């Protein structure tokens, strides 16, 4: 595939997000938000066609639905009401990419509140379905602004989603169902494949250094051997992204819609 020299950071992150679902097979791919959803759709159209996708209501679709107003009726493949979706979630047949407000070094996530739970500085969504989702099926994370406010020192203010913290598991509790795959941020791509599930930088976005990532993270990071650059989108991938996002909603997903390659001084 030919590489493009002109792409935005959002498009780079969409392609990086798609890699999180590579090889998953017949799982429900759920991307929450513009970039994760486009990433899941791109994964299905390229390297992992077995992925299952819904119309966000009650039906499975043959091909991913473009964002925004629809110009044609989707091709439906089956019925997946809320009750059956819960069965898929509980049975581990889903891989979701979510956007937590806080993440700690154990992969624990918070989307409930900032500050003490009894008197929070900021009250947010509550835990929603994250406790059950985080222990039953694969999850990945999307972070549009990689800072120490997100990647916090110590533990998250309120544990909404389970991570790999060993003392959080009572004797006899199963840990084998938990899997956190990738974190796609505006600086890099990370995973949990370091020693004892330590968070590890697996690629740096063009123009970003490891020191910059570490400075914006509240805990020490590992890095893969021969750490390299996040692959740029190919011309073919950009064409698919354009088809999936004909109204260019991706341009509003990141503040200022920055370019994919940072401008050097």
N, C-alpha and C positions, 0 to 999 in steps of 0.2 A: 504494500500500500504506500502511495506517495504521501510524504509529510507536507503539511501546510506550514508556511512561515507566518501567516497572519491569522491569529486566533485570540480569543479573549480568555481571561482567567476562568470565567464561568465554563467555557467550553472545555478547557483543560481539565477542570474539576469534574465535569460530566463524564469525560472519558475515563478519568481515574476512578470515579464512583462505579462505573460499569464493571471494572475489574473485580470489585468486591463480590459480584455474583458469578464470576467465571467458574464453570464446571459444577454449579449447584444442581443441575438437572431439573426434575419436575417438582420444584418448590414454588410457592407463591412469592413473587418478588414485589415488595412494597417499598416504594420510595416516597418518603414524606417530605414534601417541599419540591420546588421547581427543579433544582439540580439533582437531588436523589431520584426523583421520578424519571427525569430524562436519562439518568444513568441506568436505571433498571430497564427502561425501554430500549436503550442502545444495546445493552447486554443481550436482550432477547433477539434483536434484529441482527446481531453479529455472531458472537462466540458461543452463546448458550440458548439456542432456540427452544429448548424444552421448558424453559421457565413459564410459569403460569401467571397471567395478569388479569386484573378485573377492570370493569368500567367504573370502579369506586362506588358502585351501588350494589348490585346483586348478581351480575353476570360475568362470566369469563369471556375474554375476547381473544380472537385469533391473532390479531396484530395490535400493538400498543396504540392507544388513542392519543392523537396529538393534543397538546395543550390549547386551551382557549375554545372559542366557538367552533363547532364541528361543521365541516362542509359536506360530510356524507355520513350515513349510518354505519356504525362499526359492524364487523362480522363477528357474531357471537358464537361461542363454542360450548357453553354449558351454564348451569345455574349454580350460583354460590351465595346463598343468603347468609345473613349474619350468623345463624345457628351453625351452619356448616363451616363458616370461617373460624368460629371458636374451636371447632373440632380440629381444624388444620393447625391452629395456633397451639393448642394443647398437645397435639401429636408431633410437634416439631417440624411441620411441613411448610414453614414460612421463613423467609429471610427479609428483615426490614432494615432500612436505613433511616435513622431518626436524628433529630437535632437537639441534643441535651443542652441545658443551660450551663451545667457544670459537669466535669469529668475529673476523676482523681486517678492516681497511679495504679489503682486496682481495677480500673474500668467501671467503678461504680458511677452512676449518673444521677443527676438531679434535675427535675423540671417542675418542682413543687414550690420552693420558696428560697429566698436569699436571706441569710441570717438565722437566728435562733427560731426553731419551729414554733415555739410558744408565743414569740413576739417578733415576727419576721420583718425585715426592712422592706422586702418586696414579696407579695404573695402572687403566685403564678397559676399554673394550670391544675395543680394537684398531681398525684402520681399517675392518674389515668389508668391505662392497662399495662403500664410498664413493669410492675413487679412480676406479673404472670408471664408477660412476653419475654422478659429478660432471662427467665430460668427455663423456658420451654423451647425457644427456637433461636436461630442465629440472628444476631444483630450487628449492624455496622453503624458508624456515627458520621454525621456531617457537621462541620464547624466552619461557618462563613468568616469568622474573625478569630484567629488563633492568638489568644492572649492568656495571661495568668488569671484573669477573671473566669475563664472557661476551664483551663487546665490548672486546677487549684492545688495549692500546697496542702498537705494533710488530706483529710477526707472531705467529700462534698458536704454541704450544709444539711442536706436531707437526702438519705439514700432512697431514691425512687426506683432505680433499677439495679439489680444485683451485678456484682463484679467478681473478681478473683480474690477478694480479701479473705485470708484463711480463718481469721477469728470470727467472721460473721456466720460461719457454718457450725451448727451444733453437731454433736456426735451422731452419726448415722444419716445425716442429710446428704442427699445425692449432689455431687458437683459435676458429674460427667455430662449433663445435659446443657450446661452453659457453654456458649461459644460466642465470643466477640471477634469479629473478623477484621475489619479495617476502620480507620478513622481518616476521612478526607477533609483536610482543612485548606485554608487559603494559602498556607505556606508549604505544605508537604502532605505525604501519605504515610500513615503509621499503622502498625499492627501490634498484636499482643504475643509475639513469638519469641520474645527475649526470655532469659532465665526466669522460671516461676511466673510466666505470663507478664513479664515486664514489658512496658510499652516501648516500641522500637520504631525509629524512623526508617522507612523502606525506600523512600525517594523524596527528593527535594524539587520543588517547582523551579522552573528556570529563573535564575538570578537570586535565589534564596540560599543562604548558607546554613550549615548545621548549627553554628553558634547563634544565629538569629532565632532559629526554632527553639533552641534550649533557653535563650534569654526570655522567650515569651511563654515558657512552660514552668509551672510551679514545682516540678519534681525532676530528678535526673532521668534522662532518656538514653536508651541504647540506640545503636544504629547497625544496619546490616553491613557486612563486609563489602568493600568496594561500592559504597553508597553512591548512587548516581542520580540522574535527573528524571523527573516524572515524564513519561513519553508524551510528546506533542500529539495533538489530534492529526489524523490523516485527512486528506481531502475527502475521502469516502465517508469517514466518520462525521466530518463537518456537514456534508450533504445530508446525511441521515438526521443529524441534530436539527438542521433547518426544516426538514420534513416533519419532525416530531414537535417542533416549536415554531410554527409558521408566523406567529404574532410576536416573536422575539421576546418572550417573557423572561428569558434567561438574562437579558441585558439589565433587568432590574433586580436580579437575585443578589448581586454584590454591589456594595456602595461604589458609585462612580464607574461601574463596569470596566475595571482595569484590564489592560492587555495581559495576555498569557505569559509574555516575556517581560520581566521587569526592565525598566530603563536604567542603565548604569550611568553614574555621574561622569 
